[in-house]
Amino acid sequence: MSDGAAPDAAAVADLAQRLGEAMTQPGATAAAVAAAAGGEVSDDGAPLGVRAPADLPGVGTVSVTRRWESEEPNAASFELEAPVELAELEARLGASRPLPASGPGDRRALLGDGGDWTALASLDGDGAVTAVTVRRET
């Protein structure tokens, strides 16, 4: 991460879309999904070991998990240096709906209306997006 600058919401939505589309391609691998982030892929062979820096200012490294004993991608996640407004991502990825909290202070929203992949937004106390997880649904 660089200087804490807020990323461009349209670019964040585009990154989520690229990751989701890469994840659902026939024969997709975790490394190929990480490569969709735009940076050099680093793979240490661990289940959570595929990473690549995003090619966007204000967006951290993209981490891609694999399905059990497979190279097939399961989910990709990235943090934002500064929050973006949920409404700005909704405008590009579809309406959101809140998800039940998994613990104190946990606020998440599901973006879009389903399909082969979904985007989950982690929210701060003001309801702004601080991280995005794109997960495969098929």
C-alpha positions, 0 to 999 in steps of 0.5 A, spaced: 500 500 500 502 507 498 500 513 502 492 512 504 489 515 498 482 513 497 481 509 491 477 510 485 470 507 486 469 505 479 476 502 479 475 498 485 468 495 482 472 494 475 477 490 479 472 486 483 469 484 476 475 482 473 477 477 479 470 475 478 470 473 471 477 470 471 474 466 477 469 463 473 473 461 467 473 454 465 479 451 467 481 457 472 486 457 477 488 461 483 494 464 480 490 466 473 485 470 478 491 473 482 494 475 475 487 479 473 489 484 479 495 486 474 501 485 479 506 480 479 503 473 482 507 470 488 505 463 490 508 460 496 504 453 495 500 454 501 492 454 501 492 462 502 499 463 498 497 466 491 497 474 491 498 479 487 499 487 488 493 490 485 494 495 479 490 501 482 492 506 487 489 505 494 488 498 493 492 493 497 495 486 495 489 481 492 490 474 496 486 468 492 484 462 496 484 455 493 479 450 493 481 444 498 487 440 494 486 444 488 488 449 484 481 452 483 480 459 485 475 459 491 475 467 493 479 473 492 480 479 497 483 486 497 483 491 502 482 499 501 487 504 503 481 509 505 474 507 504 469 508 498 462 509 499 458 503 498 453 507 493 458 508 489 460 500 488 452 499 488 452 503 482 457 499 478 456 492 481 448 492 483 444 493 489 447 491 496 443 487 502 446 487 509 449 480 511 448 478 518 454 480 523 459 474 525 462 478 531 462 484 534 463 490 529 462 486 523 458 489 518 458 486 511 454 487 505 453 482 499 453 486 492 449 484 486 444 479 484 448 473 484 450 469 478 457 465 478 460 470 483 458 474 488 462 480 491 462 481 499 463 488 502 466 489 509 464 496 512 466 501 517 462 504 522 459 509 517 457 504 512 463 505 507 467 499 504 474 498 507 475 491 503 472 487 498 471 479 497 469 476 491 467 469 491 466 463 486 458 461 487 459 455 482 
